[in-house]
Amino acid sequence: MALTTRRTALTTLGAALAGSIALPAAPAAAGERAHRPRPLWRAHAHNDYEHPRPLSDALDHRFGSVEADIYLVGDQLLVAHDPQDLDPSRTLESLYLDPLAARVRAHHGSVYRGRRGSLQLLIDIKTEGAATYRELDRHLRRYRHLFTTSARGCVVRGPVTAVVSGDRAARVPMEAQTVRRAFYDGRLTDLGGPAPASFIPLISDNWTLNFTWQGVGTFPDAERQKLRGIVGTAHARGQKVRFWATPDLPGPARDALWDELLAAGVDYLNTDDLAGLEAFLDARRAA
């Protein structure tokens, strides 16, 4: 066969194959990657389930942490703030676990497409802690590749990290496990204690029980030093810090307190105002 004829045949064959085989997509261009939303990993959605679209609203505002309160009812984990609000259709699976699993599949292993990092799912146990945690553990095991896992102290990060808060009795069955798909939310009394970050990766506490300042006037120097000491001690052990019950009404006081938390290195800012914290963090990043 003449060289020209062979080239023509190969070209024709290549065109036919290209039409019949789905070729892998080209990598995303730099411009496309740049327009992907940058997650706000320090933003924590307090009582996230009370928003019109639980989880979805927080993710639309690019939050890095969401909170769900759970009650054990039979073998179901129902999500609500108070017992009178329990609804059999509002389960941990339907509001959080199934949507997160679907999103991670769609985004090829990430909660935020093309962004590294693990979304924190803070699960606040409202019923007896040991029994509720054992049922929670059975639920989490159904989502094998979704959650960060600790196996004999070795932590393998997943797209979602479950942290158990609320009733303190959950600690006993959690500490007895050699393999866990959830971690324990410590308190300031746990700061500097023997438990490692592979068990207590987060230290949370009530702001108003530890500090008097509410964002009005000057932050007392002694309290500023106390705050930075807490954060420094936690970070030295590989732990993160969060305070709840911080001022959450829009205005200068809230912004002043959030500024001090950021300056001290506090890892999560707590809010019910998703748009307000998103705007605050975007403005501080731009500045």
Protein Blocks (a to p, Z undefined) as FASTA:
>chain_A
ZZklmmmmmmmmmmmmmmmpccddddddfklmmmpccddfkbccehkllpmbghklmmmn
opabdcdddddehjaccddfbfklgcfklcfklmmmmmmmmmmmmnnopabghiacdddd
ddddfbdfklmmmmmmmmmmmmmmlpccdeehiacddfbdcddehjfklmmmmmmpmbdc
bdcdddfklgopabdfklmmcccddfklmbfbeoiajddfklmmmmmmmmmmmmmnopac
ddehiafbecjklmmmmmmmmmnopabdcdfblmlmmmmmmmmmmZZ
